[in-house]
Amino acid sequence: MSAPIRWQKASFSGGNGENCVEVGRQNDSIVLRESGDPAWVITTTPAKLAAFIKGVKAGEFDHFAD
């Protein structure tokens, strides 16, 4: 049996917790979910998440937040 997932959200998501994406680790995978609909979980690898974070830091996805 695996340990429960310890979810983490960004401090930028606001105080009510309904406007964020949460990230956790499950075994060797990274799991993501939207706080407003926590039943839907996306699974990826640490390497793929690292590549995505680099793209976010480089501004590659800024047009989605307009």
PQR file with spaces between the fields and no chain letter, atoms N, CA, C, O and H, PARSE charges and radii, in Angstrom:
ATOM       1  N    MET     1       0.848   -1.178    0.000 -0.4000 1.5000
ATOM       2  CA   MET     1       0.000    0.000    0.000 -0.0000 2.0000
ATOM       3  C    MET     1       0.892    1.240    0.000  0.5500 1.7000
ATOM       4  O    MET     1       1.847    1.320    0.773 -0.5500 1.4000
ATOM       5  N    SER     2       0.583    2.201   -0.861 -0.4000 1.5000
ATOM       6  CA   SER     2       1.403    3.403   -0.931 -0.0000 2.0000
ATOM       7  C    SER     2       0.957    4.428    0.114  0.5500 1.7000
ATOM       8  O    SER     2      -0.188    4.431    0.566 -0.5500 1.4000
ATOM       9  H    SER     2      -0.192    2.136   -1.489  0.4000 1.0000
ATOM      10  N    ALA     3       1.893    5.287    0.478 -0.4000 1.5000
ATOM      11  CA   ALA     3       1.610    6.334    1.459 -0.0000 2.0000
ATOM      12  C    ALA     3       0.664    7.361    0.853  0.5500 1.7000
ATOM      13  O    ALA     3       0.622    7.521   -0.367 -0.5500 1.4000
ATOM      14  H    ALA     3       2.823    5.285    0.111  0.4000 1.0000
ATOM      15  N    PRO     4      -0.091    8.054    1.691 -0.5600 1.5000
ATOM      16  CA   PRO     4      -0.977    9.094    1.164  0.2800 2.0000
ATOM      17  C    PRO     4      -0.161   10.202    0.494  0.5500 1.7000
ATOM      18  O    PRO     4       0.961   10.494    0.909 -0.5500 1.4000
ATOM      19  N    ILE     5      -0.724   10.803   -0.527 -0.4000 1.5000
ATOM      20  CA   ILE     5      -0.056   11.881   -1.245 -0.0000 2.0000
ATOM      21  C    ILE     5      -0.096   13.146   -0.404  0.5500 1.7000
ATOM      22  O    ILE     5      -1.145   13.528    0.115 -0.5500 1.4000
ATOM      23  H    ILE     5      -1.635   10.566   -0.864  0.4000 1.0000
ATOM      24  N    ARG     6       1.056   13.790   -0.273 -0.4000 1.5000
ATOM      25  CA   ARG     6       1.126   15.083    0.406 -0.0000 2.0000
ATOM      26  C    ARG     6       1.080   16.167   -0.668  0.5500 1.7000
ATOM      27  O    ARG     6       2.077   16.431   -1.339 -0.5500 1.4000
ATOM      28  H    ARG     6       1.908   13.479   -0.694  0.4000 1.0000
ATOM      29  N    TRP     7      -0.072   16.784   -0.820 -0.4000 1.5000
ATOM      30  CA   TRP     7      -0.293   17.774   -1.865 -0.0000 2.0000
ATOM      31  C    TRP     7       0.306   19.114   -1.458  0.5500 1.7000
ATOM      32  O    TRP     7       0.259   19.499   -0.290 -0.5500 1.4000
ATOM      33  H    TRP     7      -0.882   16.570   -0.274  0.4000 1.0000
ATOM      34  N    GLN     8       0.871   19.818   -2.437 -0.4000 1.5000
ATOM      35  CA   GLN     8       1.444   21.142   -2.207 -0.0000 2.0000
ATOM      36  C    GLN     8       0.893   22.084   -3.253  0.5500 1.7000
ATOM      37  O    GLN     8       0.782   21.725   -4.425 -0.5500 1.4000
ATOM      38  H    GLN     8       0.909   19.505   -3.386  0.4000 1.0000
ATOM      39  N    LYS     9       0.547   23.294   -2.833 -0.4000 1.5000
ATOM      40  CA   LYS     9       0.075   24.299   -3.781 -0.0000 2.0000
ATOM      41  C    LYS     9       0.954   25.537   -3.677  0.5500 1.7000
ATOM      42  O    LYS     9       1.634   25.745   -2.672 -0.5500 1.4000
ATOM      43  H    LYS     9       0.637   23.586   -1.881  0.4000 1.0000
ATOM      44  N    ALA    10       0.935   26.342   -4.703 -0.4000 1.5000
ATOM      45  CA   ALA    10       1.728   27.558   -4.732 -0.0000 2.0000
ATOM      46  C    ALA    10       1.137   28.611   -3.792  0.5500 1.7000
ATOM      47  O    ALA    10      -0.079   28.705   -3.628 -0.5500 1.4000
ATOM      48  H    ALA    10       0.383   26.173   -5.519  0.4000 1.0000
ATOM      49  N    SER    11       2.009   29.387   -3.190 -0.4000 1.5000
ATOM      50  CA   SER    11       1.545   30.472   -2.325 -0.0000 2.0000
ATOM      51  C    SER    11       0.822   31.553   -3.125  0.5500 1.7000
ATOM      52  O    SER    11       0.103   32.367   -2.546 -0.5500 1.4000
ATOM      53  H    SER    11       2.997   29.311   -3.323  0.4000 1.0000
ATOM      54  N    PHE    12       0.999   31.573   -4.443 -0.4000 1.5000
ATOM      55  CA   PHE    12       0.347   32.551   -5.300 -0.0000 2.0000
ATOM      56  C    PHE    12      -1.108   32.211   -5.595  0.5500 1.7000
ATOM      57  O    PHE    12      -1.796   32.998   -6.245 -0.5500 1.4000
ATOM      58  H    PHE    12       1.583   30.912   -4.913  0.4000 1.0000
ATOM      59  N    SER    13      -1.589   31.078   -5.143 -0.4000 1.5000
ATOM      60  CA   SER    13      -2.934   30.618   -5.503 -0.0000 2.0000
ATOM      61  C    SER    13      -4.038   31.280   -4.699  0.5500 1.7000
ATOM      62  O    SER    13      -5.212   31.058   -4.997 -0.5500 1.4000
ATOM      63  H    SER    13      -1.030   30.439   -4.615  0.4000 1.0000
ATOM      64  N    GLY    14      -3.724   32.063   -3.715 -0.4000 1.5000
ATOM      65  CA   GLY    14      -4.747   32.732   -2.921 -0.0000 2.0000
ATOM      66  C    GLY    14      -5.079   31.954   -1.663  0.5500 1.7000
ATOM      67  O    GLY    14      -4.689   30.796   -1.517 -0.5500 1.4000
ATOM      68  H    GLY    14      -2.771   32.243   -3.473  0.4000 1.0000
ATOM      69  N    GLY    15      -5.797   32.593   -0.759 -0.4000 1.5000
ATOM      70  CA   GLY    15      -6.079   32.011    0.547 -0.0000 2.0000
ATOM      71  C    GLY    15      -7.178   30.982    0.590  0.5500 1.7000
ATOM      72  O    GLY    15      -7.177   30.128    1.476 -0.5500 1.4000
ATOM      73  H    GLY    15      -6.113   33.534   -0.877  0.4000 1.0000
ATOM      74  N    ASN    16      -8.139   31.031   -0.356 -0.4000 1.5000
ATOM      75  CA   ASN    16      -9.286   30.128   -0.243 -0.0000 2.0000
ATOM      76  C    ASN    16      -9.010   28.732   -0.775  0.5500 1.7000
ATOM      77  O    ASN    16      -9.786   27.815   -0.505 -0.5500 1.4000
ATOM      78  H    ASN    16      -8.140   31.725   -1.076  0.4000 1.0000
ATOM      79  N    GLY    17      -7.927   28.541   -1.525 -0.4000 1.5000
ATOM      80  CA   GLY    17      -7.556   27.210   -1.981 -0.0000 2.0000
ATOM      81  C    GLY    17      -8.321   26.674   -3.160  0.5500 1.7000
ATOM      82  O    GLY    17      -8.066   25.551   -3.594 -0.5500 1.4000
ATOM      83  H    GLY    17      -7.297   29.286   -1.744  0.4000 1.0000
ATOM      84  N    GLU    18      -9.261   27.443   -3.698 -0.4000 1.5000
ATOM      85  CA   GLU    18     -10.058   26.963   -4.834 -0.0000 2.0000
ATOM      86  C    GLU    18      -9.512   27.439   -6.172  0.5500 1.7000
ATOM      87  O    GLU    18     -10.120   27.169   -7.207 -0.5500 1.4000
ATOM      88  H    GLU    18      -9.469   28.355   -3.346  0.4000 1.0000
ATOM      89  N    ASN    19      -8.392   28.134   -6.180 -0.4000 1.5000
ATOM      90  CA   ASN    19      -7.859   28.694   -7.421 -0.0000 2.0000
ATOM      91  C    ASN    19      -6.415   28.244   -7.618  0.5500 1.7000
ATOM      92  O    ASN    19      -5.519   29.070   -7.795 -0.5500 1.4000
ATOM      93  H    ASN    19      -7.898   28.354   -5.339  0.4000 1.0000
ATOM      94  N    CYS    20      -6.194   26.936   -7.586 -0.4000 1.5000
ATOM      95  CA   CYS    20      -4.810   26.491   -7.666 -0.0000 2.0000
ATOM      96  C    CYS    20      -4.690   25.097   -8.275  0.5500 1.7000
ATOM      97  O    CYS    20      -5.652   24.336   -8.369 -0.5500 1.4000
ATOM      98  H    CYS    20      -6.921   26.265   -7.442  0.4000 1.0000
ATOM      99  N    VAL    21      -3.475   24.810   -8.675 -0.4000 1.5000
ATOM     100  CA   VAL    21      -3.089   23.474   -9.090 -0.0000 2.0000
ATOM     101  C    VAL    21      -2.194   22.935   -7.983  0.5500 1.7000
ATOM     102  O    VAL    21      -1.271   23.618   -7.541 -0.5500 1.4000
ATOM     103  H    VAL    21      -2.693   25.428   -8.599  0.4000 1.0000
ATOM     104  N    GLU    22      -2.460   21.729   -7.540 -0.4000 1.5000
ATOM     105  CA   GLU    22      -1.683   21.111   -6.475 -0.0000 2.0000
ATOM     106  C    GLU    22      -0.777   20.037   -7.066  0.5500 1.7000
ATOM     107  O    GLU    22      -1.145   19.364   -8.029 -0.5500 1.4000
ATOM     108  H    GLU    22      -3.210   21.174   -7.900  0.4000 1.0000
ATOM     109  N    VAL    23       0.399   19.883   -6.486 -0.4000 1.5000
ATOM     110  CA   VAL    23       1.395   18.938   -6.970 -0.0000 2.0000
ATOM     111  C    VAL    23       1.801   18.025   -5.826  0.5500 1.7000
ATOM     112  O    VAL    23       1.906   18.464   -4.681 -0.5500 1.4000
ATOM     113  H    VAL    23       0.698   20.430   -5.704  0.4000 1.0000
ATOM     114  N    GLY    24       2.028   16.766   -6.132 -0.4000 1.5000
ATOM     115  CA   GLY    24       2.482   15.809   -5.128 -0.0000 2.0000
ATOM     116  C    GLY    24       3.342   14.733   -5.767  0.5500 1.7000
ATOM     117  O    GLY    24       3.540   14.717   -6.982 -0.5500 1.4000
ATOM     118  H    GLY    24       1.943   16.409   -7.063  0.4000 1.0000
ATOM     119  N    ARG    25       3.843   13.850   -4.946 -0.4000 1.5000
ATOM     120  CA   ARG    25       4.657   12.742   -5.435 -0.0000 2.0000
ATOM     121  C    ARG    25       3.987   11.443   -5.003  0.5500 1.7000
ATOM     122  O    ARG    25       3.541   11.303   -3.864 -0.5500 1.4000
ATOM     123  H    ARG    25       3.682   13.863   -3.959  0.4000 1.0000
ATOM     124  N    GLN    26       3.927   10.507   -5.928 -0.4000 1.5000
ATOM     125  CA   GLN    26       3.394    9.178   -5.638 -0.0000 2.0000
ATOM     126  C    GLN    26       4.370    8.167   -6.220  0.5500 1.7000
ATOM     127  O    GLN    26       4.462    7.997   -7.436 -0.5500 1.4000
ATOM     128  H    GLN    26       4.290   10.620   -6.853  0.4000 1.0000
ATOM     129  N    ASN    27       5.088    7.509   -5.341 -0.4000 1.5000
ATOM     130  CA   ASN    27       6.151    6.592   -5.744 -0.0000 2.0000
ATOM     131  C    ASN    27       7.167    7.347   -6.602  0.5500 1.7000
ATOM     132  O    ASN    27       7.747    8.323   -6.125 -0.5500 1.4000
ATOM     133  H    ASN    27       5.013    7.647   -4.353  0.4000 1.0000
ATOM     134  N    ASP    28       7.402    6.936   -7.837 -0.4000 1.5000
ATOM     135  CA   ASP    28       8.364    7.606   -8.714 -0.0000 2.0000
ATOM     136  C    ASP    28       7.708    8.592   -9.675  0.5500 1.7000
ATOM     137  O    ASP    28       8.356    9.070  -10.606 -0.5500 1.4000
ATOM     138  H    ASP    28       6.931    6.143   -8.224  0.4000 1.0000
ATOM     139  N    SER    29       6.443    8.899   -9.462 -0.4000 1.5000
ATOM     140  CA   SER    29       5.703    9.786  -10.360 -0.0000 2.0000
ATOM     141  C    SER    29       5.356   11.098   -9.671  0.5500 1.7000
ATOM     142  O    SER    29       5.321   11.196   -8.445 -0.5500 1.4000
ATOM     143  H    SER    29       5.916    8.511   -8.705  0.4000 1.0000
ATOM     144  N    ILE    30       5.105   12.090  -10.496 -0.4000 1.5000
ATOM     145  CA   ILE    30       4.590   13.376  -10.035 -0.0000 2.0000
ATOM     146  C    ILE    30       3.106   13.398  -10.386  0.5500 1.7000
ATOM     147  O    ILE    30       2.720   13.031  -11.495 -0.5500 1.4000
ATOM     148  H    ILE    30       5.134   12.010  -11.493  0.4000 1.0000
ATOM     149  N    VAL    31       2.283   13.828   -9.445 -0.4000 1.5000
ATOM     150  CA   VAL    31       0.843   13.902   -9.671 -0.0000 2.0000
ATOM     151  C    VAL    31       0.397   15.355   -9.519  0.5500 1.7000
ATOM     152  O    VAL    31       0.901   16.086   -8.667 -0.5500 1.4000
ATOM     153  H    VAL    31       2.597   14.126   -8.544  0.4000 1.0000
ATOM     154  N    LEU    32      -0.550   15.757  -10.353 -0.4000 1.5000
ATOM     155  CA   LEU    32      -1.087   17.108  -10.333 -0.0000 2.0000
ATOM     156  C    LEU    32      -2.603   17.034  -10.325  0.5500 1.7000
ATOM     157  O    LEU    32      -3.194   16.120  -10.902 -0.5500 1.4000
ATOM     158  H    LEU    32      -0.960   15.163  -11.045  0.4000 1.0000
ATOM     159  N    ARG    33      -3.225   17.996   -9.672 -0.4000 1.5000
ATOM     160  CA   ARG    33      -4.686   18.079   -9.675 -0.0000 2.0000
ATOM     161  C    ARG    33      -5.103   19.537   -9.505  0.5500 1.7000
ATOM     162  O    ARG    33      -4.343   20.360   -8.996 -0.5500 1.4000
ATOM     163  H    ARG    33      -2.745   18.738   -9.204  0.4000 1.0000
ATOM     164  N    GLU    34      -6.297   19.833   -9.932 -0.4000 1.5000
ATOM     165  CA   GLU    34      -6.874   21.160   -9.741 -0.0000 2.0000
ATOM     166  C    GLU    34      -7.670   21.135   -8.443  0.5500 1.7000
ATOM     167  O    GLU    34      -8.455   20.214   -8.215 -0.5500 1.4000
ATOM     168  H    GLU    34      -6.915   19.164  -10.346  0.4000 1.0000
ATOM     169  N    SER    35      -7.479   22.123   -7.603 -0.4000 1.5000
ATOM     170  CA   SER    35      -8.142   22.117   -6.303 -0.0000 2.0000
ATOM     171  C    SER    35      -9.659   22.136   -6.416  0.5500 1.7000
ATOM     172  O    SER    35     -10.347   21.608   -5.542 -0.5500 1.4000
ATOM     173  H    SER    35      -6.841   22.871   -7.788  0.4000 1.0000
ATOM     174  N    GLY    36     -10.191   22.732   -7.473 -0.4000 1.5000
ATOM     175  CA   GLY    36     -11.636   22.790   -7.650 -0.0000 2.0000
ATOM     176  C    GLY    36     -12.265   21.471   -8.066  0.5500 1.7000
ATOM     177  O    GLY    36     -13.477   21.298   -7.940 -0.5500 1.4000
ATOM     178  H    GLY    36      -9.632   23.160   -8.183  0.4000 1.0000
ATOM     179  N    ASP    37     -11.458   20.539   -8.558 -0.4000 1.5000
ATOM     180  CA   ASP    37     -11.942   19.224   -8.986 -0.0000 2.0000
ATOM     181  C    ASP    37     -10.864   18.180   -8.669  0.5500 1.7000
ATOM     182  O    ASP    37     -10.250   17.630   -9.583 -0.5500 1.4000
ATOM     183  H    ASP    37     -10.474   20.679   -8.660  0.4000 1.0000
ATOM     184  N    PRO    38     -10.631   17.905   -7.383 -0.5600 1.5000
ATOM     185  CA   PRO    38      -9.505   17.060   -6.975  0.2800 2.0000
ATOM     186  C    PRO    38      -9.597   15.592   -7.374  0.5500 1.7000
ATOM     187  O    PRO    38      -8.624   14.857   -7.208 -0.5500 1.4000
ATOM     188  N    ALA    39     -10.722   15.151   -7.889 -0.4000 1.5000
ATOM     189  CA   ALA    39     -10.849   13.745   -8.287 -0.0000 2.0000
ATOM     190  C    ALA    39     -10.050   13.443   -9.558  0.5500 1.7000
ATOM     191  O    ALA    39      -9.651   12.301   -9.783 -0.5500 1.4000
ATOM     192  H    ALA    39     -11.513   15.749   -8.025  0.4000 1.0000
ATOM     193  N    TRP    40      -9.818   14.459  -10.384 -0.4000 1.5000
ATOM     194  CA   TRP    40      -9.054   14.290  -11.630 -0.0000 2.0000
ATOM     195  C    TRP    40      -7.584   14.521  -11.344  0.5500 1.7000
ATOM     196  O    TRP    40      -7.187   15.620  -10.958 -0.5500 1.4000
ATOM     197  H    TRP    40     -10.142   15.387  -10.201  0.4000 1.0000
ATOM     198  N    VAL    41      -6.778   13.490  -11.532 -0.4000 1.5000
ATOM     199  CA   VAL    41      -5.348   13.565  -11.241 -0.0000 2.0000
ATOM     200  C    VAL    41      -4.566   13.251  -12.510  0.5500 1.7000
ATOM     201  O    VAL    41      -4.871   12.286  -13.211 -0.5500 1.4000
ATOM     202  H    VAL    41      -7.100   12.597  -11.846  0.4000 1.0000
ATOM     203  N    ILE    42      -3.565   14.064  -12.802 -0.4000 1.5000
ATOM     204  CA   ILE    42      -2.670   13.859  -13.933 -0.0000 2.0000
ATOM     205  C    ILE    42      -1.351   13.332  -13.386  0.5500 1.7000
ATOM     206  O    ILE    42      -0.842   13.839  -12.386 -0.5500 1.4000
ATOM     207  H    ILE    42      -3.318   14.848  -12.233  0.4000 1.0000
ATOM     208  N    THR    43      -0.802   12.321  -14.034 -0.4000 1.5000
ATOM     209  CA   THR    43       0.461   11.729  -13.616 -0.0000 2.0000
ATOM     210  C    THR    43       1.521   11.991  -14.673  0.5500 1.7000
ATOM     211  O    THR    43       1.266   11.859  -15.871 -0.5500 1.4000
ATOM     212  H    THR    43      -1.215   11.909  -14.846  0.4000 1.0000
ATOM     213  N    THR    44       2.722   12.367  -14.215 -0.4000 1.5000
ATOM     214  CA   THR    44       3.832   12.592  -15.122 -0.0000 2.0000
ATOM     215  C    THR    44       5.133   12.174  -14.438  0.5500 1.7000
ATOM     216  O    THR    44       5.123   11.643  -13.327 -0.5500 1.4000
ATOM     217  H    THR    44       2.928   12.474  -13.242  0.4000 1.0000
ATOM     218  N    THR    45       6.228   12.417  -15.107 -0.4000 1.5000
ATOM     219  CA   THR    45       7.536   12.056  -14.549 -0.0000 2.0000
ATOM     220  C    THR    45       8.230   13.319  -14.029  0.5500 1.7000
ATOM     221  O    THR    45       7.897   14.428  -14.449 -0.5500 1.4000
ATOM     222  H    THR    45       6.236   12.848  -16.010  0.4000 1.0000
ATOM     223  N    PRO    46       9.182   13.155  -13.127 -0.5600 1.5000
ATOM     224  CA   PRO    46       9.945   14.328  -12.665  0.2800 2.0000
ATOM     225  C    PRO    46      10.645   15.059  -13.817  0.5500 1.7000
ATOM     226  O    PRO    46      10.702   16.288  -13.812 -0.5500 1.4000
ATOM     227  N    ALA    47      11.174   14.336  -14.793 -0.4000 1.5000
ATOM     228  CA   ALA    47      11.869   14.967  -15.921 -0.0000 2.0000
ATOM     229  C    ALA    47      10.910   15.809  -16.764  0.5500 1.7000
ATOM     230  O    ALA    47      11.266   16.910  -17.185 -0.5500 1.4000
ATOM     231  H    ALA    47      11.128   13.337  -14.797  0.4000 1.0000
ATOM     232  N    LYS    48       9.712   15.309  -17.013 -0.4000 1.5000
ATOM     233  CA   LYS    48       8.741   16.061  -17.807 -0.0000 2.0000
ATOM     234  C    LYS    48       8.255   17.292  -17.050  0.5500 1.7000
ATOM     235  O    LYS    48       8.061   18.351  -17.647 -0.5500 1.4000
ATOM     236  H    LYS    48       9.423   14.414  -16.671  0.4000 1.0000
ATOM     237  N    LEU    49       8.056   17.161  -15.745 -0.4000 1.5000
ATOM     238  CA   LEU    49       7.655   18.321  -14.946 -0.0000 2.0000
ATOM     239  C    LEU    49       8.771   19.361  -14.937  0.5500 1.7000
ATOM     240  O    LEU    49       8.495   20.557  -15.034 -0.5500 1.4000
ATOM     241  H    LEU    49       8.213   16.301  -15.260  0.4000 1.0000
ATOM     242  N    ALA    50      10.023   18.929  -14.824 -0.4000 1.5000
ATOM     243  CA   ALA    50      11.157   19.857  -14.839 -0.0000 2.0000
ATOM     244  C    ALA    50      11.215   20.625  -16.161  0.5500 1.7000
ATOM     245  O    ALA    50      11.475   21.829  -16.164 -0.5500 1.4000
ATOM     246  H    ALA    50      10.247   17.957  -14.746  0.4000 1.0000
ATOM     247  N    ALA    51      10.978   19.948  -17.272 -0.4000 1.5000
ATOM     248  CA   ALA    51      10.971   20.611  -18.578 -0.0000 2.0000
ATOM     249  C    ALA    51       9.842   21.633  -18.661  0.5500 1.7000
ATOM     250  O    ALA    51      10.029   22.726  -19.196 -0.5500 1.4000
ATOM     251  H    ALA    51      10.766   18.970  -17.270  0.4000 1.0000
ATOM     252  N    PHE    52       8.684   21.283  -18.137 -0.4000 1.5000
ATOM     253  CA   PHE    52       7.548   22.206  -18.127 -0.0000 2.0000
ATOM     254  C    PHE    52       7.850   23.433  -17.276  0.5500 1.7000
ATOM     255  O    PHE    52       7.576   24.558  -17.694 -0.5500 1.4000
ATOM     256  H    PHE    52       8.533   20.395  -17.703  0.4000 1.0000
ATOM     257  N    ILE    53       8.408   23.231  -16.097 -0.4000 1.5000
ATOM     258  CA   ILE    53       8.746   24.349  -15.212 -0.0000 2.0000
ATOM     259  C    ILE    53       9.756   25.280  -15.879  0.5500 1.7000
ATOM     260  O    ILE    53       9.644   26.500  -15.759 -0.5500 1.4000
ATOM     261  H    ILE    53       8.631   22.317  -15.758  0.4000 1.0000
ATOM     262  N    LYS    54      10.729   24.723  -16.572 -0.4000 1.5000
ATOM     263  CA   LYS    54      11.697   25.557  -17.300 -0.0000 2.0000
ATOM     264  C    LYS    54      10.991   26.402  -18.348  0.5500 1.7000
ATOM     265  O    LYS    54      11.331   27.571  -18.532 -0.5500 1.4000
ATOM     266  H    LYS    54      10.820   23.732  -16.669  0.4000 1.0000
ATOM     267  N    GLY    55      10.018   25.828  -19.034 -0.4000 1.5000
ATOM     268  CA   GLY    55       9.245   26.583  -20.018 -0.0000 2.0000
ATOM     269  C    GLY    55       8.431   27.689  -19.379  0.5500 1.7000
ATOM     270  O    GLY    55       8.339   28.786  -19.930 -0.5500 1.4000
ATOM     271  H    GLY    55       9.742   24.879  -18.885  0.4000 1.0000
ATOM     272  N    VAL    56       7.837   27.418  -18.225 -0.4000 1.5000
ATOM     273  CA   VAL    56       7.075   28.437  -17.505 -0.0000 2.0000
ATOM     274  C    VAL    56       8.003   29.582  -17.101  0.5500 1.7000
ATOM     275  O    VAL    56       7.673   30.751  -17.300 -0.5500 1.4000
ATOM     276  H    VAL    56       7.911   26.527  -17.777  0.4000 1.0000
ATOM     277  N    LYS    57       9.149   29.248  -16.541 -0.4000 1.5000
ATOM     278  CA   LYS    57      10.111   30.278  -16.116 -0.0000 2.0000
ATOM     279  C    LYS    57      10.606   31.105  -17.292  0.5500 1.7000
ATOM     280  O    LYS    57      10.915   32.285  -17.130 -0.5500 1.4000
ATOM     281  H    LYS    57       9.416   28.298  -16.380  0.4000 1.0000
ATOM     282  N    ALA    58      10.685   30.505  -18.469 -0.4000 1.5000
ATOM     283  CA   ALA    58      11.153   31.203  -19.662 -0.0000 2.0000
ATOM     284  C    ALA    58      10.044   32.035  -20.318  0.5500 1.7000
ATOM     285  O    ALA    58      10.300   32.749  -21.288 -0.5500 1.4000
ATOM     286  H    ALA    58      10.434   29.546  -18.602  0.4000 1.0000
ATOM     287  N    GLY    59       8.817   31.946  -19.796 -0.4000 1.5000
ATOM     288  CA   GLY    59       7.712   32.733  -20.328 -0.0000 2.0000
ATOM     289  C    GLY    59       6.995   32.114  -21.512  0.5500 1.7000
ATOM     290  O    GLY    59       6.186   32.783  -22.154 -0.5500 1.4000
ATOM     291  H    GLY    59       8.610   31.366  -19.008  0.4000 1.0000
ATOM     292  N    GLU    60       7.270   30.848  -21.821 -0.4000 1.5000
ATOM     293  CA   GLU    60       6.685   30.200  -22.988 -0.0000 2.0000
ATOM     294  C    GLU    60       5.164   30.040  -22.915  0.5500 1.7000
ATOM     295  O    GLU    60       4.514   29.855  -23.944 -0.5500 1.4000
ATOM     296  H    GLU    60       7.928   30.304  -21.299  0.4000 1.0000
ATOM     297  N    PHE    61       4.599   30.108  -21.719 -0.4000 1.5000
ATOM     298  CA   PHE    61       3.160   29.882  -21.554 -0.0000 2.0000
ATOM     299  C    PHE    61       2.419   31.124  -21.083  0.5500 1.7000
ATOM     300  O    PHE    61       1.244   31.043  -20.726 -0.5500 1.4000
ATOM     301  H    PHE    61       5.127   30.259  -20.883  0.4000 1.0000
ATOM     302  N    ASP    62       3.089   32.273  -21.075 -0.4000 1.5000
ATOM     303  CA   ASP    62       2.474   33.503  -20.569 -0.0000 2.0000
ATOM     304  C    ASP    62       1.202   33.860  -21.324  0.5500 1.7000
ATOM     305  O    ASP    62       0.285   34.430  -20.733 -0.5500 1.4000
ATOM     306  H    ASP    62       4.044   32.339  -21.365  0.4000 1.0000
ATOM     307  N    HIS    63       1.121   33.543  -22.610 -0.4000 1.5000
ATOM     308  CA   HIS    63      -0.062   33.893  -23.392 -0.0000 2.0000
ATOM     309  C    HIS    63      -1.323   33.165  -22.918  0.5500 1.7000
ATOM     310  O    HIS    63      -2.432   33.595  -23.235 -0.5500 1.4000
ATOM     311  H    HIS    63       1.867   33.080  -23.090  0.4000 1.0000
ATOM     312  N    PHE    64      -1.176   32.085  -22.176 -0.4000 1.5000
ATOM     313  CA   PHE    64      -2.350   31.384  -21.649 -0.0000 2.0000
ATOM     314  C    PHE    64      -2.947   32.105  -20.435  0.5500 1.7000
ATOM     315  O    PHE    64      -4.110   31.882  -20.098 -0.5500 1.4000
ATOM     316  H    PHE    64      -0.276   31.735  -21.919  0.4000 1.0000
ATOM     317  N    ALA    65      -2.183   32.945  -19.792 -0.4000 1.5000
ATOM     318  CA   ALA    65      -2.645   33.642  -18.583 -0.0000 2.0000
ATOM     319  C    ALA    65      -3.206   35.025  -18.870  0.5500 1.7000
ATOM     320  O    ALA    65      -3.552   35.757  -17.944 -0.5500 1.4000
ATOM     321  H    ALA    65      -1.239   33.127  -20.065  0.4000 1.0000
ATOM     322  N    ASP    66      -3.298   35.387  -20.135 -0.4000 1.5000
ATOM     323  CA   ASP    66      -3.826   36.721  -20.483 -0.0000 2.0000
ATOM     324  C    ASP    66      -5.317   36.808  -20.290  0.5500 1.7000
ATOM     325  O    ASP    66      -5.911   37.857  -20.537 -0.5500 1.4000
ATOM     326  H    ASP    66      -3.017   34.792  -20.888  0.4000 1.0000
